[in-house]
Amino acid sequence: MPSDVDTLMEMGFSKNRAEKALHKTGYKGAQVAMDWLFDHGNDPDIDEPFELPEGHTLGATSNASELTDATQEDGDAKSTEEVNSSSPQAKSLKCDDCGKLLKSEIEVQTHAARTQHINFSESSEEIKPLTAEQKKEQLEKIQKRITDKAKEKEEVEKKKKLKSEINRRKSGKELVSIKQELVVIHQPCH
């Protein structure tokens, strides 16, 4: 399936224009971007090279010049040191619903899908690597879960086989009784 950029390029727009239109419309699809291109096709800066703005990366430091909210209440600008010291560096993401710390956006998406939690924020708390003892404990928990699941599956299979055997015997008895009735009905009278 072609991307929205590819779709717009197939329609005759340049890659630069396609990327710019998608960015300007919040990546809401090729149709919305195409409408934007028709409305802004004559803009003087439409063909200027488009570079995606860099987002905030976990663990990256930000420049004071990039900070837009770096003014104090009385209007004076804060120094770079004041801004950097007052806004701690994000080292993880935190689920605000349960408090779990997560390393990446992928972990956030997985956690949200499993738990239906929707509130997440950046955190300055660092996720510490597991110690050897913690790794061993986690491994034991996983192995226990695996054996529990296997036992549970085995129990279900046993119950299923038992039920199947009971049904087989019941139908066998019914067949025998029907045969006996038929024999009695078809026996010649003396």
Buried (B, 14 or more C-beta within 10 A) or exposed (E): EEEBBEBBBEEEBBEBBBBBBBBBBEEEEBEBBBBBBEEBEEEEEBEEEBEEEEEEEBEEEBEBEEBEEBEEEEEEEBEEEEBBEEEEEBBBBBBEBEEBBBEEEEBBEEBBEEEEBEEBEBBEEEEEEEEEEEEEEEEEEEEEEEEEEEEEEEEEEEEEEEEEEEEEEEEEEEEEEEEEEEEEEEEEEE
